[in-house]
Amino acid sequence: KIYEDVADLPGLEYDFVIVGGGAAGNVVANRLTENPKFSVLVLEAGVSNEGVMDSIVPFLVGNLFTGPNAYEWNYTTTPQIGLNNRSTPYPRAHILGGCTAHNGMVYTRGSAEDYDRYAAVTGDPGWSWDSLLPYFFKNEKWTQPTDHHDTRGQFNPSVHSTNGINSVSLSGYHWPIFEHHVLQTTRELPEEFPFNLDFNSGQMLGIGWLQSTIGGGKRSTSATSYLAPKFAQRRNLHVLLHAQVSRLVHAQKTKQGAVTFGGVEFLQGISYCESLFTAKATKEIILSAGSVGTPTILMHSGIGDRTALTALGIPSVLDLPSVGQNATDQPFIGARWSVNSTQTADSISQNATRFNEAYKEWNRTHTGPFVEIPVTHLAWLRLDADSPIFENVTDPAAGPNTPHIEISIGTGGVAATGNFISLGMVVLNPTSRERNNCGNVSFIKRIAGGSVTLQSNNPFDPPLIDLGLLKTDFDIFTIREAIKRAYRLVQAPVWRDYIIAPTTDLSNLSTEALDQFIRNGASAGAHLVSTAAMSARDASYGVVNPDLLVKGASGLSIIDASILPFITSAHTQAAAYVVGERGADLVKERWR
Ligand SMILES: Cc1cc2nc3c(=O)[nH]c(=O)nc-3n(C[C@H](O)[C@H](O)[C@H](O)COP(=O)(O)OP(=O)(O)OC[C@H]3O[C@@H](n4cnc5c(N)ncnc54)[C@H](O)[C@@H]3O)c2cc1C
């Protein structure tokens, strides 16, 4: 059951207390309560997702990011050196479903090599691609798009599952001329931009059709899927909203010297009517508060770098210097071209009559342009093997079949008039964090680029979020290269009579001028990971062991995107879901 008021809960003691009802947290809640003997409480700081149209209707997603709002934690990054000292808004969801309720819905798993590297660095083959594929399948419910078009040749059914819980589909609305041009590019420039039938097969390189977490024309989130009424009505599943966890309390040592916590402290209520409560987990506390929330709670509980915590007046209970370190996100920059076609998403966003018609159509039948975001394809590309950057930098990708660059290819711009196409360039494996090499596997050591740290010992102060964006030569080289690739893509002959001009011509800029354009315009992909990274059981760094239990603690685990040792070469929700699915099995296994 989902509760808005702590007074309605049946009690404050459960087998498992899960902090955070986001991508991974709701998966764990669902899977643990498959066992009727387990009682579970989810504490979610955010608001209900019920009836939030900007979250439900795919085309409206952009509205969730316009200024401070109730569905957001409303964070801002620290000044980013690589962005000419700009601070940027840093979106994190404050709503049931977590970031799955306000993200771009892009469904990308990453490369098989990404996961094989997780297995290699943790020494646990259970984190390899082959071992995790059944968990991707448990998550994914492949769904027909709402326009019921013929999807043959647009995906590979053998790498998808129709038996999971979370809807994934191809686009249910089309921009035929634009889509034709993208596909024709793969025929005209097949060496550089080959067609890939399905980039979710583990082999990502090339251009493929977008897949999204959308079902029946509506966004599918971890709340609408894993907490759907048939699951939420389980008598052993309790979800409390407006419950912001401040810290873990009543720390004690077991006979073996591990730290345990007797309770989870949280503030519950709405605005002026809030109080502090403590919930107890008799079996395990599971942190699923995401890559910002989880390290923040750990540090306020005394788990983190001893020196840093002591300086803030927080008593140290477990010295784990990797907490909050290694924060990794993907630098992003967009470019637009005006085009000689009225068949772009601008025809809806700029025209109130068409916009209202499209909304009406969505309301009537869940069809039409509102069932999608206007991105149709994604390109996954590698830097040239002989790129000068590799003279000094070890390739940070997980392997030779893993892309360095993503280009999202979409219709529509942001201007008040005109027709545009938009390409979004992403550095998939940023190096703005240090690694040391051990054999042919890059290991995390600690500290360099990004971090989540505390500004005070008040758990209700926002943390300091430093993404370390574009700090290294590799990252700036790669984003420059990504822009060049985008320009080459639209130079395929098929675009000749279609493209009028770039909105800002980046093709003839000096390297210095291009770098300034990038540093003044880039932002983060909002795919933060690694702030509570998993490492091998005997490693002297890292936060959790491969079984997701916190090192040096007992009865405390972390199950969310923060445990990923490296970022996937992709958007991160599929990885977060799969961490939730395998994490739930690991918990079940130890409490069998
Ligand atoms: C703007 C944006 C766009 C994105 N677009 C995409 C995309 O298109 N495709 C994709 O694959 N990925 C995307 N992502 C990333 C993806 O959504 C995340 O990687 C994924 O949701 C992370 O899952 P998680 O379980 O780690 O955390 P989250 O899903 O963030 O869930 C964490 C939950 O914990 C709650 N919480 C935090 N602190 C506390 C606390 N102290 N007490 C109680 N509750 C707390 C939060 O409110 C939240 O509900 C996007 C992310 C953002 C922010």
The ligand as an SDF file (V2000), in Angstrom:
LIG
                    3D

 53 58  0  0  0  0  0  0  0  0999 V2000
   16.7940   14.3870  -16.0980 C   0  0  0  0  0  0  0  0  0  0  0  0
   17.2010   12.9530  -16.2480 C   0  0  0  0  0  0  0  0  0  0  0  0
   17.0550   12.3380  -17.4830 C   0  0  0  0  0  0  0  0  0  0  0  0
   17.4670   11.0130  -17.6300 C   0  0  0  0  0  0  0  0  0  0  0  0
   17.2110   10.3820  -18.8150 N   0  0  0  0  0  0  0  0  0  0  0  0
   17.4660    9.0660  -18.9220 C   0  0  0  0  0  0  0  0  0  0  0  0
   17.0700    8.3550  -20.0750 C   0  0  0  0  0  0  0  0  0  0  0  0
   16.4390    8.8890  -20.9910 O   0  0  0  0  0  0  0  0  0  0  0  0
   17.3810    7.0400  -20.1390 N   0  0  0  0  0  0  0  0  0  0  0  0
   18.0580    6.4050  -19.1400 C   0  0  0  0  0  0  0  0  0  0  0  0
   18.3710    5.2180  -19.2830 O   0  0  0  0  0  0  0  0  0  0  0  0
   18.4030    7.0440  -18.0150 N   0  0  0  0  0  0  0  0  0  0  0  0
   18.1000    8.3460  -17.8670 C   0  0  0  0  0  0  0  0  0  0  0  0
   18.3900    8.9960  -16.7130 N   0  0  0  0  0  0  0  0  0  0  0  0
   19.0990    8.2670  -15.6440 C   0  0  0  0  0  0  0  0  0  0  0  0
   18.2460    7.2330  -14.9060 C   0  0  0  0  0  0  0  0  0  0  0  0
   16.9320    7.6740  -14.7500 O   0  0  0  0  0  0  0  0  0  0  0  0
   18.9250    6.9290  -13.5690 C   0  0  0  0  0  0  0  0  0  0  0  0
   20.2110    6.4080  -13.8290 O   0  0  0  0  0  0  0  0  0  0  0  0
   18.1740    5.9140  -12.7210 C   0  0  0  0  0  0  0  0  0  0  0  0
   16.8560    6.3160  -12.4780 O   0  0  0  0  0  0  0  0  0  0  0  0
   18.9150    5.7510  -11.4010 C   0  0  0  0  0  0  0  0  0  0  0  0
   18.2120    4.8650  -10.5940 O   0  0  0  0  0  0  0  0  0  0  0  0
   18.4420    4.8070   -9.0370 P   0  0  0  0  0  0  0  0  0  0  0  0
   17.5870    3.7300   -8.5190 O   0  0  0  0  0  0  0  0  0  0  0  0
   19.8910    4.7370   -8.7840 O   0  0  0  0  0  0  0  0  0  0  0  0
   17.9890    6.2200   -8.4610 O   0  0  0  0  0  0  0  0  0  0  0  0
   16.6900    7.1010   -8.7000 P   0  0  0  0  0  0  0  0  0  0  0  0
   15.8630    6.5590   -9.8030 O   0  0  0  0  0  0  0  0  0  0  0  0
   17.1670    8.5010   -8.7970 O   0  0  0  0  0  0  0  0  0  0  0  0
   15.8680    6.9160   -7.3560 O   0  0  0  0  0  0  0  0  0  0  0  0
   16.2970    7.4060   -6.1230 C   0  0  0  0  0  0  0  0  0  0  0  0
   15.0790    7.7150   -5.2750 C   0  0  0  0  0  0  0  0  0  0  0  0
   15.5030    7.9390   -3.9370 O   0  0  0  0  0  0  0  0  0  0  0  0
   14.8200    9.0430   -3.4000 C   0  0  0  0  0  0  0  0  0  0  0  0
   15.6490    9.6180   -2.3460 N   0  0  0  0  0  0  0  0  0  0  0  0
   16.8430   10.2470   -2.4760 C   0  0  0  0  0  0  0  0  0  0  0  0
   17.3030   10.6440   -1.2820 N   0  0  0  0  0  0  0  0  0  0  0  0
   16.3810   10.2490   -0.3730 C   0  0  0  0  0  0  0  0  0  0  0  0
   16.2860   10.3730    1.0400 C   0  0  0  0  0  0  0  0  0  0  0  0
   17.2200   11.0160    1.7420 N   0  0  0  0  0  0  0  0  0  0  0  0
   15.2010    9.8670    1.6690 N   0  0  0  0  0  0  0  0  0  0  0  0
   14.2300    9.2190    0.9620 C   0  0  0  0  0  0  0  0  0  0  0  0
   14.2640    9.0900   -0.3790 N   0  0  0  0  0  0  0  0  0  0  0  0
   15.3280    9.5920   -1.0380 C   0  0  0  0  0  0  0  0  0  0  0  0
   14.6290    9.9800   -4.5960 C   0  0  0  0  0  0  0  0  0  0  0  0
   13.5910   10.9070   -4.3620 O   0  0  0  0  0  0  0  0  0  0  0  0
   14.3490    8.9780   -5.7050 C   0  0  0  0  0  0  0  0  0  0  0  0
   12.9760    8.7080   -5.8100 O   0  0  0  0  0  0  0  0  0  0  0  0
   18.0180   10.3180  -16.5330 C   0  0  0  0  0  0  0  0  0  0  0  0
   18.1490   10.9510  -15.2910 C   0  0  0  0  0  0  0  0  0  0  0  0
   17.7240   12.2420  -15.1410 C   0  0  0  0  0  0  0  0  0  0  0  0
   17.8560   12.8920  -13.7880 C   0  0  0  0  0  0  0  0  0  0  0  0
  1  2  1  0
  2  3  1  0
  2 52  2  0
  3  4  2  0
  4  5  1  0
  4 50  1  0
  5  6  2  0
  6  7  1  0
  6 13  1  0
  7  8  2  0
  7  9  1  0
  9 10  1  0
 10 11  2  0
 10 12  1  0
 12 13  2  0
 13 14  1  0
 14 15  1  0
 14 50  1  0
 15 16  1  0
 16 17  1  0
 16 18  1  0
 18 19  1  0
 18 20  1  0
 20 21  1  0
 20 22  1  0
 22 23  1  0
 23 24  1  0
 24 25  2  0
 24 26  1  0
 24 27  1  0
 27 28  1  0
 28 29  2  0
 28 30  1  0
 28 31  1  0
 31 32  1  0
 32 33  1  0
 33 34  1  0
 33 48  1  0
 34 35  1  0
 35 36  1  0
 35 46  1  0
 36 37  1  0
 36 45  1  0
 37 38  2  0
 38 39  1  0
 39 40  1  0
 39 45  2  0
 40 41  1  0
 40 42  2  0
 42 43  1  0
 43 44  2  0
 44 45  1  0
 46 47  1  0
 46 48  1  0
 48 49  1  0
 50 51  2  0
 51 52  1  0
 52 53  1  0
M  END
$$$$
